[in-house]
Amino acid sequence: MARTSRVQCIMQRTIGDRIFLCALCVLLVSVGIVLAQEDDSRGPGRTQQQKIAALTTWLRANGVRMDSIAIGQSALKPASSANEDARSSEGEAAAAGQEEEDDGMLGVFSTRLLLKGDEVLHVPFEVMLSEAAMDESELSHVLARAGTSLSLTDQMALFLLYEDQQRDSFWRTYLDLLPSSISTPLFYSDEELEVFEGSVLTDFVAARKAQADAAYEKAIAPLVADHEDDFDRAISRHEWYWALSVLWSRCFSMHINGMDQGALVPLADMMNSAPVHLEEEHQQVEVKRDRNGLTLVAKKTIEAGEEILVPYKKEKQRSNAEILFDYGYVQEDNPFKSMLVVVPEMEALSEKRKRLFQELLLASREVTHVRLEAGKPPIELMWLAQIVHMTEGEVARELRSLKGKNGKKPRAHGYANKGIVLESRVNAFALDTAKEWLTRAIDELHEIEERKHQSRIFHRIRAAVAGAAQRVLEDERESLKHAFKEILDQLWITSENEEQPLSPDERKRFADMDMIVV
């Protein structure tokens, strides 16, 4: 009887142990599901609001002062996307399950009334994804072992992609909120680039793309393949374009560890651009760089709920073609209309003549084109035409005159203020040459526009790209028209003829430039 009781007791305890173990397993599985769900919330399947909350927590935990601002949906119209998702390895669409709220463009807003002089934001160096941070990362050891000679921009682009592959990256929450697609012309199709024919933008995009492709094929792809253990996966060409575009459109110039270097500044780089035509006194904030980091200070009263816009330094007095090139959008009310014109005759100039033109423009490298600006005399074009007609002795004298006192070059409005003086030095021969160059440019542009009209190319591409092209080409046409009129005015002055009407050919050219073909 006692033996039977012991057996029953053992059986009951065994059954109890099994029940306990089953309950424990259920509990562990439940905890595992919860943990997995929490882990998933850090991944690409999270909503935009979850990502914003995670980034805000991370920023505050790492010394960012942002008590008066918050991230929200911007009312500004987002720039067009040139590709569905440049960060994916094959360029496929963004992860499924992303809510509709993710589609809008983000911005930074004030959460209270800010008065002039109030601190809006402070970001310490330690939070920035900078060249200094790259030098202290594991990637720096990979680059040292590889012995590759990448440019700093290419190194930073690779650093961005390297960190984006790290699940536990210090910048994880920041990286998760970077846009998946960036609409710079680097992502335009060949057909989309065709609509910009006649603009030097096409040459610039082709050169930038060739440079990016060369770096990818000769350095990036082989480096990642040779160091598989240091990278989670291969880096696609689309990802490489994406990383470069992030840097071109979001990078700040900072002074870190005694050196000027580029840096991605979390939160500050989420602030959208202030209109380029805003005078300085009407701008909301001032960007200050000091030994501790980057600080934004209110320059005027900012109402609660108002979006804070930052003046992009690189946008200052830049045409829509130049803004589109780096940032991927155009400014509707941009007053800075200009056109870069390639003059084939520049290639035939002697080295001294090229150097004189370079010195006059205070350029750091050889000049390959001239700038025409609506509302301003075509100074560069007239200088170039004058240099073509100068003797070798005159060129040498002008070069000596540009040295200035103590070897310092004098400056005025971005140009050297000695040497060729337009009003007194540019002669009728030079003006006739400038007129010939512009006439040729106008005729070529008209032929291009006619060809586009016949092919109906504007109707075959995305509306956003067609709209950007329309804005760029309109601005450039206006610059070309203004330059042509300025040259004619100068010719009238030099000929001492007060009334010199346009010839029939000149009237036709003006009419052609007024007609925008879409």
Disulfide bonds with the S-S distance in Angstrom:
none
